[in-house]
């Protein structure tokens, strides 16, 4: 019976250590919110930058054109998606 009791004590201690480690590694709501916010900025900022730069370039030429604006918005979407991919991968 002593052997069974030692095995039980080892299992209980192992489970207690596992629970303590899980509690310490649990991320908070604030940390998760910050993570999602960073992901949003990594995606949105290149799109806004592309729209602003494209609008400025289109304004330099005569006539109504949105060619540069649309092209650079699309490029911003691609760059933003790549940013988010690499950020999540790490």
N, CA and C of each residue as an Amber inpcrd file, in Angstrom:
protein
   270
   0.8120000  -1.1860000   0.0000000   0.0000000   0.0000000   0.0000000
   0.8620000   1.2590000   0.0000000   1.9920000   1.1890000   0.5780000
   2.9010000   2.3300000   0.6240000   3.3250000   2.7410000  -0.7810000
   3.5470000   1.7510000  -1.6450000   3.9470000   2.0240000  -3.0260000
   2.8230000   2.7290000  -3.7820000   1.5970000   2.2940000  -3.5940000
   0.4430000   2.9320000  -4.2340000   0.2600000   4.3630000  -3.7300000
   0.4910000   4.5480000  -2.4690000   0.3370000   5.8790000  -1.8880000
   1.3960000   6.8380000  -2.4330000   2.6200000   6.3540000  -2.6210000
   3.6900000   7.1830000  -3.1900000   3.3630000   7.5630000  -4.6340000
   2.8440000   6.6270000  -5.3980000   2.4660000   6.9130000  -6.7870000
   1.3520000   7.9560000  -6.8370000   0.4000000   7.8220000  -5.9490000
  -0.6980000   8.7870000  -5.8920000  -0.1770000  10.1700000  -5.5280000
   0.7170000  10.2340000  -4.5460000   1.2880000  11.5300000  -4.1510000
   2.0670000  12.1620000  -5.2910000   2.8250000  11.3560000  -6.0470000
   3.5810000  11.8660000  -7.1940000   2.6390000  12.4130000  -8.2620000
   1.5640000  11.6950000  -8.5190000   0.6010000  12.1530000  -9.5280000
  -0.0700000  13.4530000  -9.1020000  -0.4290000  13.5490000  -7.8260000
  -1.0750000  14.7690000  -7.3260000  -0.1100000  15.9450000  -7.4030000
   1.1440000  15.7350000  -7.0250000   2.1480000  16.8000000  -7.1030000
   2.3840000  17.2260000  -8.5450000   2.4330000  16.2620000  -9.4430000
   2.6260000  16.5600000 -10.8670000   1.4660000  17.4020000 -11.4060000
   0.2540000  17.0310000 -11.0620000  -0.9190000  17.7870000 -11.5120000
  -0.9380000  19.1900000 -10.8990000  -0.5400000  19.3070000  -9.6450000
  -0.5020000  20.6210000  -8.9980000   0.5170000  21.5250000  -9.6870000
   1.6900000  20.9810000 -10.0210000   2.7040000  21.7860000 -10.7410000
   2.1930000  22.1960000 -12.1190000   1.5060000  21.2730000 -12.7890000
   0.9710000  21.5830000 -14.1190000  -0.0720000  22.6950000 -14.0410000
  -0.9380000  22.6490000 -13.0370000  -1.9510000  23.6970000 -12.8670000
  -1.3190000  25.0420000 -12.5280000  -0.2930000  25.0340000 -11.6880000
   0.3930000  26.2830000 -11.3500000   1.0610000  26.8900000 -12.5800000
   1.6900000  26.0500000 -13.3890000   2.3390000  26.5400000 -14.5990000
   1.3110000  27.1000000 -15.5820000   0.1890000  26.4300000 -15.7300000
  -0.8640000  26.9150000 -16.6250000  -1.4090000  28.2570000 -16.1460000
  -1.5400000  28.4210000 -14.8430000  -2.0370000  29.6820000 -14.2850000
  -1.0590000  30.8210000 -14.5400000   0.2320000  30.5400000 -14.4420000
   1.2410000  31.5700000 -14.6660000   1.3370000  31.9600000 -16.1290000
   1.1250000  31.0140000 -17.0410000   1.2690000  31.2810000 -18.4750000
   0.0030000  31.8250000 -19.1170000  -1.0930000  31.8500000 -18.3860000
  -2.3620000  32.3310000 -18.9370000  -2.2610000  33.8240000 -19.2400000
  -2.6200000  34.1890000 -20.4570000  -2.5580000  35.5960000 -20.8280000
  -3.8110000  36.3300000 -20.3370000  -3.6400000  37.5880000 -20.0570000
  -4.7420000  38.3840000 -19.5420000  -5.5630000  38.9630000 -20.6890000
  -6.7080000  39.4970000 -20.3600000  -7.5720000  40.1220000 -21.3630000
  -6.8650000  41.3370000 -21.9640000  -6.1430000  42.0810000 -21.1420000
  -5.4140000  43.2540000 -21.6260000  -4.3380000  42.8510000 -22.6270000
  -3.6180000  41.7750000 -22.3440000  -2.5800000  41.3080000 -23.2680000
  -3.1950000  40.8570000 -24.5890000  -4.3170000  40.1750000 -24.5300000
  -4.9860000  39.7350000 -25.7590000  -5.5080000  40.9230000 -26.5560000
  -6.0250000  41.9310000 -25.8730000  -6.5180000  43.1330000 -26.5480000
  -5.3710000  43.8740000 -27.2290000  -4.2470000  43.9710000 -26.5480000
  -3.0800000  44.6290000 -27.1390000  -2.6000000  43.8590000 -28.3620000
  -2.6050000  42.5460000 -28.3020000  -2.1800000  41.7120000 -29.4220000
  -3.0720000  41.9400000 -30.6420000  -4.3730000  41.9540000 -30.4270000
  -5.3110000  42.1830000 -31.5310000  -5.1550000  43.6040000 -32.0810000
  -4.9030000  44.5690000 -31.2000000  -4.6890000  45.9410000 -31.6430000
  -3.4590000  46.0770000 -32.5160000  -2.4000000  45.4030000 -32.1400000
  -1.1780000  45.4370000 -32.9490000  -1.4340000  44.7960000 -34.3070000
  -2.1640000  43.6890000 -34.3190000  -2.4930000  43.0520000 -35.6000000
  -3.2780000  44.0060000 -36.4940000  -4.2300000  44.7270000 -35.9110000
  -5.0160000  45.6810000 -36.6910000  -4.1560000  46.7880000 -37.2760000
  -3.2650000  47.3240000 -36.4630000  -2.3820000  48.3820000 -36.9560000
  -1.4360000  47.8770000 -38.0350000  -0.9290000  46.6710000 -37.8670000
  -0.0300000  46.1080000 -38.8800000  -0.7250000  45.9550000 -40.2240000
  -2.0340000  45.7520000 -40.2020000  -2.7650000  45.6030000 -41.4520000
  -3.2490000  46.9450000 -41.9980000  -3.7680000  47.8030000 -41.1280000
  -4.4380000  49.0230000 -41.5770000  -3.4590000  50.1180000 -42.0110000
  -2.3520000  50.2660000 -41.3090000  -1.4360000  51.3650000 -41.6280000
  -0.8790000  51.3180000 -43.0480000  -0.4650000  50.1640000 -43.5820000
  -0.0270000  50.1590000 -44.9870000  -1.1480000  50.5100000 -45.9680000
  -2.3770000  50.1280000 -45.6620000  -3.5040000  50.4520000 -46.5430000
  -3.7460000  51.9560000 -46.5430000  -3.7570000  52.5730000 -45.3690000
  -3.9650000  54.0220000 -45.2770000  -2.8060000  54.7660000 -45.9340000
  -1.5980000  54.2880000 -45.6990000  -0.4350000  54.9160000 -46.3340000
  -0.5020000  54.8290000 -47.8510000  -0.9200000  53.6810000 -48.3570000
  -1.0600000  53.5160000 -49.8050000  -2.1400000  54.4230000 -50.3740000
  -3.2520000  54.5590000 -49.6620000  -4.3340000  55.4330000 -50.1350000
  -3.8740000  56.8880000 -50.1540000  -3.1800000  57.3070000 -49.1100000
  -2.7110000  58.6930000 -49.0430000  -1.6750000  58.9760000 -50.1330000
  -0.7020000  58.0870000 -50.2830000   0.3350000  58.2900000 -51.2930000
  -0.2550000  58.2510000 -52.7050000  -1.1760000  57.3030000 -52.9550000
  -1.8060000  57.2230000 -54.2730000  -2.6350000  58.4520000 -54.5900000
  -3.3370000  58.9790000 -53.6020000  -4.1270000  60.1920000 -53.8050000
  -3.2280000  61.3790000 -54.1100000  -2.1060000  61.4450000 -53.4290000
  -1.1580000  62.5460000 -53.6640000  -0.5730000  62.4550000 -55.0740000
  -0.2060000  61.2520000 -55.5050000   0.3530000  61.0870000 -56.8580000
  -0.7100000  61.3890000 -57.9060000  -1.9470000  60.9330000 -57.6990000
  -3.0150000  61.2360000 -58.6470000  -3.2870000  62.7310000 -58.7280000
  -3.1210000  63.4400000 -57.6430000  -3.3380000  64.8800000 -57.6350000
  -2.2840000  65.6580000 -58.4040000  -1.1300000  65.0580000 -58.6050000
  -0.0680000  65.7290000 -59.3590000  -0.3690000  65.8060000 -60.8470000
  -1.2000000  64.9120000 -61.3460000  -1.5050000  64.8660000 -62.7700000
  -2.8480000  65.5190000 -63.0470000  -3.0070000  66.0710000 -64.2580000
  -4.2660000  66.7040000 -64.6370000  -5.3350000  65.6530000 -64.8850000
  -6.5710000  66.0480000 -64.6950000  -7.6880000  65.1510000 -64.9410000
  -8.0180000  64.3230000 -63.7120000  -9.1250000  63.6310000 -63.7990000
  -9.5960000  62.8100000 -62.6880000  -9.0760000  61.3880000 -62.8750000
  -8.2680000  60.9490000 -61.9640000  -7.7170000  59.6080000 -62.0470000
  -7.6270000  59.0160000 -60.6500000  -7.9130000  57.7430000 -60.5650000
  -7.7500000  57.0320000 -59.2980000  -6.8340000  55.8310000 -59.4840000
  -6.0900000  55.8360000 -60.5660000  -5.2560000  54.6910000 -60.8960000
  -4.2220000  54.4200000 -59.8100000  -3.4680000  55.4420000 -59.4100000
  -2.4410000  55.2520000 -58.3830000  -3.0650000  54.9540000 -57.0210000
  -4.1580000  55.6050000 -56.7330000  -4.8010000  55.3910000 -55.4390000
  -5.2340000  53.9320000 -55.2880000  -5.9310000  53.4160000 -56.2760000
  -6.4100000  52.0390000 -56.1980000  -5.2460000  51.0420000 -56.1950000
  -4.2370000  51.3040000 -57.0060000  -3.0830000  50.3980000 -57.0640000
  -2.3510000  50.3550000 -55.7290000  -2.1510000  51.5080000 -55.1170000
  -1.4160000  51.5390000 -53.8600000  -2.2620000  51.0580000 -52.6820000
  -3.5750000  51.1880000 -52.7630000  -4.4230000  50.5710000 -51.7320000
  -4.2970000  49.0540000 -51.8130000  -4.3430000  48.5110000 -53.0180000
  -4.1730000  47.0700000 -53.1820000  -2.7970000  46.6220000 -52.6870000
  -1.7610000  47.3700000 -53.0090000  -0.4180000  47.0550000 -52.5260000
  -0.3640000  47.1210000 -50.9980000  -1.0500000  48.0950000 -50.4050000
  -1.1150000  48.1990000 -48.9480000  -1.8080000  46.9990000 -48.3230000
  -2.8570000  46.4840000 -48.9670000  -3.5420000  45.2870000 -48.4750000
  -2.5930000  44.0930000 -48.4840000  -1.8440000  43.9480000 -49.5680000
  -0.8990000  42.8360000 -49.6710000   0.1920000  42.9660000 -48.6080000
   0.7580000  44.1540000 -48.4590000   1.8090000  44.3650000 -47.4620000
   1.2650000  44.1460000 -46.0540000   0.0600000  44.6320000 -45.7890000
  -0.5520000  44.4310000 -44.4770000  -0.7800000  42.9610000 -44.1730000
  -1.2290000  42.2080000 -45.1520000  -1.4560000  40.7670000 -44.9540000
  -0.1400000  40.0470000 -44.6760000   0.9090000  40.4230000 -45.3850000
   2.2300000  39.8190000 -45.1430000   2.7290000  40.1880000 -43.7460000
   2.5410000  41.4380000 -43.3320000   2.9300000  41.8570000 -41.9780000
   2.2330000  41.0080000 -40.9200000   0.9280000  40.8490000 -41.0560000
   0.1620000  40.0720000 -40.0800000   0.6310000  38.6070000 -40.0900000
   0.8790000  38.0560000 -41.2600000   1.3330000  36.6740000 -41.3580000
   2.6400000  36.4780000 -40.5960000   3.6210000  37.3580000 -40.8470000
   4.9090000  37.2140000 -40.1760000   4.8010000  37.4720000 -38.6720000
   3.9310000  38.3810000 -38.2700000   3.7650000  38.6620000 -36.8490000
   3.1460000  37.4710000 -36.1200000   2.1570000  36.8420000 -36.7240000
   1.5090000  35.6810000 -36.1160000   2.4530000  34.4710000 -36.1050000
   3.2280000  34.3490000 -37.1460000   4.1510000  33.2090000 -37.2580000
   5.1930000  33.2180000 -36.1430000   5.5890000  34.3820000 -35.6950000
   6.5810000  34.4600000 -34.6080000   5.9170000  34.2460000 -33.3440000
